[in-house]
Amino acid sequence: MSLEKAKQYLGSKGFLNHIIEPDVTTGTVAEAAAALGVEPGRIAKTLSFLQGDKAVLILVEGDAKVDNHKYKETFHTKAKMIPYDEVEHWVGHAPGGVCPFGINAGVEVWLDESLRKFETVYPAAGNDHSAVKLTLPELEQACEAKGWVDVCKTPQV
């Protein structure tokens, strides 16, 4: 059902032909990178947080981790991930397919600066056997992001 919601949403934005449906799972960053033949950083993982009674999604580079200090400075609240078994209720997609497309009303979407090092990224498309190939401008347009934030730390190379 979530893949269908994402497809309908992406179709309405003109990005239906950007969806990729591999025969293998894309439920983790490593699995998605292997399935798509790209480096893990290009997987735009969608992290889900609760801010009071509001769900917030932040798309980050696949290798990035949330920096709790930066998150609190940006959102003026402690980073609180949505519990695994509640993600689908809050967001509209289950873990492994969480994406900013076809989500529940009222969920805010933000993009993390860690994505800016790539021209093209691959967020999920509603389930653990899907992805969407988008340039950063396309991603901004497709997910109707509220803006860009800097809330992650990336591995040192």
PELIN-V804089 format. One record per residue. N is the residue number from 1. RES is the residue in one small letter. PSI is psi in whole degrees, 0 to 359 (none if undefined). OMEGA is omega as a letter, one per 30 degrees, with the letter a starting at -180 (* if undefined). Layout:
n=N res=RES psi=PSI omega=OMEGA
n=N res=RES psi=PSI omega=OMEGA
This chain:
n=1 res=m psi=318 omega=a
n=2 res=s psi=321 omega=l
n=3 res=l psi=319 omega=l
n=4 res=e psi=320 omega=l
n=5 res=k psi=316 omega=l
n=6 res=a psi=318 omega=l
n=7 res=k psi=315 omega=l
n=8 res=q psi=314 omega=a
n=9 res=y psi=310 omega=a
n=10 res=l psi=325 omega=l
n=11 res=g psi=321 omega=a
n=12 res=s psi=339 omega=l
n=13 res=k psi=356 omega=a
n=14 res=g psi=18 omega=a
n=15 res=f psi=18 omega=a
n=16 res=l psi=321 omega=a
n=17 res=n psi=0 omega=l
n=18 res=h psi=351 omega=a
n=19 res=i psi=137 omega=l
n=20 res=i psi=133 omega=l
n=21 res=e psi=84 omega=l
n=22 res=p psi=159 omega=l
n=23 res=d psi=348 omega=a
n=24 res=v psi=163 omega=a
n=25 res=t psi=146 omega=l
n=26 res=t psi=26 omega=a
n=27 res=g psi=340 omega=l
n=28 res=t psi=166 omega=l
n=29 res=v psi=313 omega=a
n=30 res=a psi=315 omega=l
n=31 res=e psi=317 omega=a
n=32 res=a psi=316 omega=l
n=33 res=a psi=317 omega=l
n=34 res=a psi=316 omega=a
n=35 res=a psi=326 omega=a
n=36 res=l psi=350 omega=a
n=37 res=g psi=37 omega=l
n=38 res=v psi=165 omega=l
n=39 res=e psi=148 omega=a
n=40 res=p psi=326 omega=a
n=41 res=g psi=331 omega=a
n=42 res=r psi=347 omega=l
n=43 res=i psi=117 omega=a
n=44 res=a psi=91 omega=a
n=45 res=k psi=144 omega=a
n=46 res=t psi=113 omega=l
n=47 res=l psi=139 omega=a
n=48 res=s psi=129 omega=a
n=49 res=f psi=156 omega=l
n=50 res=l psi=131 omega=l
n=51 res=q psi=93 omega=a
n=52 res=g psi=241 omega=l
n=53 res=d psi=27 omega=a
n=54 res=k psi=135 omega=l
n=55 res=a psi=140 omega=l
n=56 res=v psi=132 omega=l
n=57 res=l psi=138 omega=l
n=58 res=i psi=122 omega=l
n=59 res=l psi=128 omega=a
n=60 res=v psi=161 omega=l
n=61 res=e psi=143 omega=a
n=62 res=g psi=328 omega=a
n=63 res=d psi=354 omega=a
n=64 res=a psi=155 omega=l
n=65 res=k psi=150 omega=l
n=66 res=v psi=135 omega=l
n=67 res=d psi=109 omega=a
n=68 res=n psi=322 omega=l
n=69 res=h psi=313 omega=l
n=70 res=k psi=320 omega=a
n=71 res=y psi=312 omega=a
n=72 res=k psi=321 omega=l
n=73 res=e psi=325 omega=a
n=74 res=t psi=312 omega=a
n=75 res=f psi=357 omega=l
n=76 res=h psi=33 omega=l
n=77 res=t psi=158 omega=l
n=78 res=k psi=143 omega=l
n=79 res=a psi=118 omega=l
n=80 res=k psi=106 omega=l
n=81 res=m psi=147 omega=l
n=82 res=i psi=131 omega=l
n=83 res=p psi=141 omega=a
n=84 res=y psi=312 omega=a
n=85 res=d psi=359 omega=l
n=86 res=e psi=354 omega=a
n=87 res=v psi=312 omega=a
n=88 res=e psi=321 omega=l
n=89 res=h psi=313 omega=a
n=90 res=w psi=319 omega=a
n=91 res=v psi=321 omega=a
n=92 res=g psi=354 omega=l
n=93 res=h psi=147 omega=l
n=94 res=a psi=156 omega=l
n=95 res=p psi=142 omega=a
n=96 res=g psi=340 omega=l
n=97 res=g psi=10 omega=a
n=98 res=v psi=130 omega=a
n=99 res=c psi=170 omega=a
n=100 res=p psi=16 omega=a
n=101 res=f psi=124 omega=l
n=102 res=g psi=38 omega=a
n=103 res=i psi=171 omega=l
n=104 res=n psi=149 omega=l
n=105 res=a psi=142 omega=l
n=106 res=g psi=354 omega=l
n=107 res=v psi=125 omega=l
n=108 res=e psi=145 omega=l
n=109 res=v psi=132 omega=l
n=110 res=w psi=154 omega=l
n=111 res=l psi=133 omega=a
n=112 res=d psi=144 omega=a
n=113 res=e psi=336 omega=a
n=114 res=s psi=337 omega=l
n=115 res=l psi=339 omega=a
n=116 res=r psi=345 omega=l
n=117 res=k psi=353 omega=a
n=118 res=f psi=146 omega=l
n=119 res=e psi=322 omega=a
n=120 res=t psi=137 omega=l
n=121 res=v psi=169 omega=a
n=122 res=y psi=87 omega=l
n=123 res=p psi=165 omega=l
n=124 res=a psi=171 omega=l
n=125 res=a psi=40 omega=l
n=126 res=g psi=343 omega=l
n=127 res=n psi=182 omega=a
n=128 res=d psi=22 omega=l
n=129 res=h psi=39 omega=a
n=130 res=s psi=159 omega=l
n=131 res=a psi=167 omega=l
n=132 res=v psi=126 omega=l
n=133 res=k psi=115 omega=a
n=134 res=l psi=142 omega=l
n=135 res=t psi=166 omega=l
n=136 res=l psi=317 omega=l
n=137 res=p psi=322 omega=l
n=138 res=e psi=320 omega=l
n=139 res=l psi=313 omega=l
n=140 res=e psi=313 omega=a
n=141 res=q psi=314 omega=a
n=142 res=a psi=322 omega=a
n=143 res=c psi=0 omega=l
n=144 res=e psi=49 omega=a
n=145 res=a psi=145 omega=l
n=146 res=k psi=340 omega=l
n=147 res=g psi=190 omega=a
n=148 res=w psi=140 omega=l
n=149 res=v psi=164 omega=l
n=150 res=d psi=89 omega=a
n=151 res=v psi=13 omega=a
n=152 res=c psi=161 omega=l
n=153 res=k psi=141 omega=a
n=154 res=t psi=155 omega=l
n=155 res=p psi=143 omega=l
n=156 res=q psi=133 omega=a
n=157 res=v psi=none omega=*
